Amino acid sequence: IMAAVGLAVVETFLERVRARQTMAAEWMQALTDFSDLIYCSEVTAGPWQCFPLLMPDRTASLCLIEAMERQSIELRRYYAPSLGACSGMPSLGDCVAAQNLSDRALILPVRSYMPADERKRLMDIVYRGIKEVLAP
């Protein structure tokens, strides 16, 4: 099945990747005001199926998800639940790094086809939400 999907999109694959890379670059530009956020800043680093974002802490991550839900924007958590929470893993230790990522990592949406005005509107809403969540 996966090969059939690949064959179905092979002719437009590069176009789709370039469009997602453009949106990733726009996310990077939109987030430059926030020094507390961690994200990849190399546009050509990947195909950008999503835009991973590391928030300062669990509270900020959950608050941003809630703020975006109020705006009808669904943000997904990344690495959640933590692999350290899987059955059998506690016997190996606390898995502190895995839990830290699970608590802080979110995925911002990236689309192959999304008009520029819709991308800007989405990014403006997320920007305002982050600003609200990270306000001192």
Sequence and secondary structure as in RCSB ss.txt:
>XXXX:A:sequence
IMAAVGLAVVETFLERVRARQTMAAEWMQALTDFSDLIYCSEVTAGPWQCFPLLMPDRTASLCLIEAMERQSIEL
RRYYAPSLGACSGMPSLGDCVAAQNLSDRALILPVRSYMPADERKRLMDIVYRGIKEVLAP
>XXXX:A:secstr
 HHHHHHHHGGGHHHHHHHHHHHHHHHHHHTTT TT B    GGGS  SEEEEE SSHHHHHHHHHHHHHTT   
EESS S GGGSTTGGGG   HHHHHHHHHEEEEE  SS  HHHHHHHHHHHHHHHHHHH  
